[in-house]
């Protein structure tokens, strides 16, 4: 710290043609008030954040000595203020225009735009290096935690759960998606720190100005790195983070927590960053419940159901007042099922609800179930509940993207609440990197920044840092008292084929035989797979088993293929299919619960949810191990 500069005001005193006399035998300075009386103002020179004053000093009976103990013959007071202006402006979410207006109102000469821009570029380089140093530290922490939990794959690479988040430089208000810049990050679920950050800019003011004039642009650092649409920025950044996870941190992001509005899952299924190891998508519990409550609100406002049948006002009011109870019931059911380690939908086993939620009917309470069923309101509620049941595994895991929302609040501070356009040059990217440092370092943000810039914090900044630490202290106490038990997830073994072009034909045949043998299962393993894959497409284990087997949906394409037709396209379609549902499948998913209930009433059969059934080579032939089927089980 001894070689660092002092951040704050520095004062230099010299002497210039002034008369000074000290009182004989006295080495004590005169009182400040007396100095002011005898000082004669001569001149003052103002520059950028500096002031130089020259005074005549006439004090009687004073010996000719320097006021500061320096026997110089000249005196001038030079006040040079050397704070890092661009970094201070970035940290409070302002820009050069706000800085210029602020100091102009205080009658202080501000920086010129040219000087500010040069300082901004220099500081941006330091901030970039510091941000990635913090990201690398966070990645190492995530790897250490995963190794302690023994969450590693067959190659010894740690596997972690991450949270993704994307934001843009302006608000769209759900109508105008044309932001000039976008940012996305990947946050480690264990440390709650940013482990990857990316920024996309589709505009550079210097290049745009030169293009408008029809001239070649001057030599400059261009921050334009994106030519696609604004809406695709988030997906591209997250995919880059998954592609580079092993190279950057030596990690695999095997589980991704996000909201249901993102298209990242589809792109990850196409990319397959870890070969045959699929990335499991975990829906944010808060988004699931919020979406469910929103659908119930819409149902309560509609006077008719989807079959155009009238819903009484009394029942709609009752539904509107019970939305919070529905949410609490789902949360309680998830907690209960998690403790019991059961895989079931929340519309079943309602008779056991008194064990965790309901203590029974209250005295004088009216049972509205018959009326709700007759008017069709029950079917509307079941439709709203369908997404909850499809994502039962996510509810049991109870994950959310709250860390991403907290990063968003930090980012909004640095970008001025998205009310200022910082996308013309590289300011938006620098501010995103500052937000990353602030989010990862928390109250040590200024210490980290000043240490990188070579400054020593000044008196008032030290007071501010101590004040911020007092703010964080109660929160740290609460968080440290919470004990989160790690939950080990069982991962099925997979064969990694790698790049097909890099293996010999003999090695390829060997791997093929190994894979075919691994698909053959015993009776016990078949029953276990059936239990683990319940929930079908909403269950990642089902997708894993379904990817290597022939089912009714793709069996026809295989049987009808001619012998002279190259299998390349068909194999690519089976392994990397792009079918993610259509109007018919979405309709079936929404109305499946209603159809099952009507079928049970008409036939008297009880329908149970099942997983995937696969063939057993012990029974007939080994080819049956390649086949699978998902269906419903019925019993009287």
GISULJO-V109630 format. One record per backbone hydrogen bond with DSSP energy under -1.0 kcal/mol. NH is the residue of the N-H (numbers start at 1). CO is the residue of the C=O. If there is no record, write none. Layout:
nh:NH co:CO
nh:NH co:CO
//
This chain:
nh:4 co:1
nh:5 co:454
nh:7 co:456
nh:10 co:80
nh:12 co:78
nh:14 co:76
nh:18 co:73
nh:22 co:62
nh:26 co:23
nh:35 co:31
nh:36 co:32
nh:37 co:33
nh:38 co:34
nh:39 co:35
nh:40 co:56
nh:42 co:54
nh:43 co:54
nh:45 co:52
nh:47 co:50
nh:49 co:109
nh:50 co:47
nh:51 co:79
nh:52 co:45
nh:53 co:77
nh:54 co:43
nh:56 co:40
nh:58 co:38
nh:63 co:21
nh:65 co:63
nh:69 co:66
nh:72 co:70
nh:75 co:15
nh:76 co:14
nh:77 co:53
nh:78 co:12
nh:79 co:51
nh:80 co:10
nh:81 co:49
nh:82 co:8
nh:85 co:83
nh:88 co:84
nh:89 co:85
nh:90 co:86
nh:91 co:87
nh:93 co:90
nh:94 co:89
nh:99 co:95
nh:100 co:96
nh:101 co:97
nh:102 co:98
nh:103 co:99
nh:104 co:100
nh:105 co:101
nh:106 co:102
nh:107 co:104
nh:108 co:103
nh:116 co:112
nh:117 co:113
nh:118 co:114
nh:119 co:115
nh:120 co:116
nh:121 co:117
nh:122 co:118
nh:123 co:119
nh:124 co:120
nh:125 co:121
nh:126 co:122
nh:127 co:123
nh:128 co:124
nh:129 co:125
nh:130 co:126
nh:131 co:127
nh:132 co:128
nh:133 co:129
nh:134 co:130
nh:135 co:131
nh:136 co:132
nh:137 co:133
nh:138 co:134
nh:139 co:135
nh:140 co:136
nh:141 co:137
nh:142 co:138
nh:143 co:139
nh:144 co:140
nh:145 co:141
nh:146 co:142
nh:147 co:143
nh:148 co:144
nh:149 co:145
nh:151 co:146
nh:152 co:150
nh:153 co:157
nh:156 co:153
nh:159 co:151
nh:160 co:252
nh:162 co:255
nh:163 co:187
nh:164 co:257
nh:165 co:185
nh:167 co:183
nh:169 co:181
nh:175 co:172
nh:176 co:172
nh:182 co:200
nh:183 co:167
nh:184 co:198
nh:185 co:165
nh:186 co:196
nh:187 co:163
nh:188 co:193
nh:189 co:161
nh:192 co:188
nh:195 co:186
nh:196 co:186
nh:198 co:184
nh:200 co:182
nh:202 co:180
nh:205 co:424
nh:208 co:204
nh:209 co:205
nh:210 co:206
nh:211 co:207
nh:212 co:208
nh:213 co:209
nh:215 co:210
nh:225 co:201
nh:226 co:201
nh:233 co:230
nh:236 co:232
nh:237 co:233
nh:238 co:234
nh:239 co:235
nh:240 co:236
nh:241 co:237
nh:242 co:238
nh:243 co:239
nh:244 co:240
nh:248 co:244
nh:249 co:245
nh:250 co:245
nh:251 co:245
nh:252 co:158
nh:254 co:252
nh:255 co:160
nh:256 co:280
nh:257 co:162
nh:258 co:282
nh:262 co:259
nh:267 co:263
nh:268 co:264
nh:269 co:265
nh:270 co:266
nh:271 co:267
nh:272 co:268
nh:275 co:272
nh:277 co:274
nh:280 co:254
nh:282 co:256
nh:284 co:258
nh:285 co:399
nh:288 co:284
nh:289 co:285
nh:290 co:286
nh:291 co:287
nh:292 co:288
nh:293 co:289
nh:294 co:290
nh:295 co:291
nh:296 co:292
nh:297 co:293
nh:298 co:294
nh:299 co:295
nh:300 co:296
nh:301 co:297
nh:302 co:298
nh:305 co:309
nh:308 co:305
nh:311 co:303
nh:316 co:312
nh:317 co:313
nh:318 co:314
nh:319 co:315
nh:320 co:316
nh:321 co:317
nh:326 co:322
nh:327 co:323
nh:328 co:324
nh:329 co:325
nh:330 co:326
nh:331 co:327
nh:332 co:328
nh:333 co:329
nh:334 co:330
nh:335 co:331
nh:336 co:332
nh:337 co:333
nh:338 co:334
nh:339 co:335
nh:340 co:336
nh:341 co:337
nh:342 co:337
nh:348 co:345
nh:352 co:349
nh:353 co:350
nh:355 co:352
nh:356 co:353
nh:357 co:353
nh:358 co:353
nh:365 co:362
nh:372 co:368
nh:373 co:369
nh:374 co:370
nh:375 co:371
nh:377 co:372
nh:378 co:372
nh:380 co:376
nh:381 co:377
nh:382 co:378
nh:383 co:379
nh:384 co:380
nh:385 co:381
nh:389 co:385
nh:390 co:386
nh:391 co:387
nh:392 co:389
nh:395 co:391
nh:396 co:392
nh:397 co:393
nh:398 co:394
nh:405 co:401
nh:406 co:402
nh:407 co:403
nh:408 co:404
nh:409 co:405
nh:410 co:406
nh:411 co:407
nh:412 co:408
nh:413 co:409
nh:414 co:410
nh:415 co:411
nh:417 co:412
nh:419 co:416
nh:422 co:420
nh:428 co:422
nh:430 co:426
nh:431 co:427
nh:432 co:428
nh:433 co:429
nh:434 co:430
nh:435 co:431
nh:436 co:432
nh:437 co:433
nh:438 co:434
nh:439 co:435
nh:440 co:436
nh:441 co:437
nh:442 co:438
nh:444 co:441
nh:445 co:442
nh:448 co:444
nh:449 co:445
nh:450 co:446
nh:451 co:447
nh:452 co:448
nh:453 co:449
nh:454 co:450
nh:455 co:450
nh:456 co:5
nh:462 co:458
nh:463 co:459
nh:464 co:460
nh:465 co:461
nh:466 co:462
nh:467 co:463
nh:468 co:464
nh:469 co:465
nh:470 co:466
nh:471 co:467
nh:472 co:468
nh:473 co:469
nh:476 co:472
nh:477 co:473
nh:478 co:474
nh:479 co:475
nh:480 co:476
nh:481 co:477
nh:502 co:499
nh:503 co:500
nh:508 co:504
nh:509 co:505
nh:510 co:506
nh:511 co:507
nh:512 co:508
nh:513 co:509
nh:514 co:510
nh:515 co:511
nh:516 co:512
nh:517 co:513
nh:518 co:514
nh:519 co:515
nh:526 co:522
nh:527 co:523
nh:528 co:524
nh:529 co:525
nh:530 co:526
nh:531 co:527
nh:532 co:528
nh:533 co:529
nh:534 co:531
nh:536 co:533
nh:538 co:535
nh:539 co:536
nh:543 co:539
nh:544 co:540
nh:545 co:541
nh:546 co:542
nh:547 co:543
nh:549 co:546
nh:550 co:626
nh:554 co:551
nh:555 co:551
nh:558 co:554
nh:559 co:555
nh:560 co:556
nh:565 co:562
nh:571 co:567
nh:572 co:568
nh:573 co:569
nh:574 co:570
nh:575 co:571
nh:576 co:572
nh:586 co:582
nh:587 co:583
nh:588 co:584
nh:589 co:585
nh:590 co:586
nh:591 co:587
nh:595 co:591
nh:596 co:592
nh:597 co:593
nh:598 co:594
nh:599 co:595
nh:600 co:596
nh:601 co:597
nh:602 co:598
nh:603 co:599
nh:604 co:600
nh:606 co:635
nh:608 co:633
nh:613 co:629
nh:615 co:624
nh:615 co:627
nh:619 co:616
nh:620 co:616
nh:624 co:621
nh:625 co:622
nh:626 co:623
nh:627 co:624
nh:628 co:550
nh:629 co:613
nh:633 co:608
nh:635 co:606
//
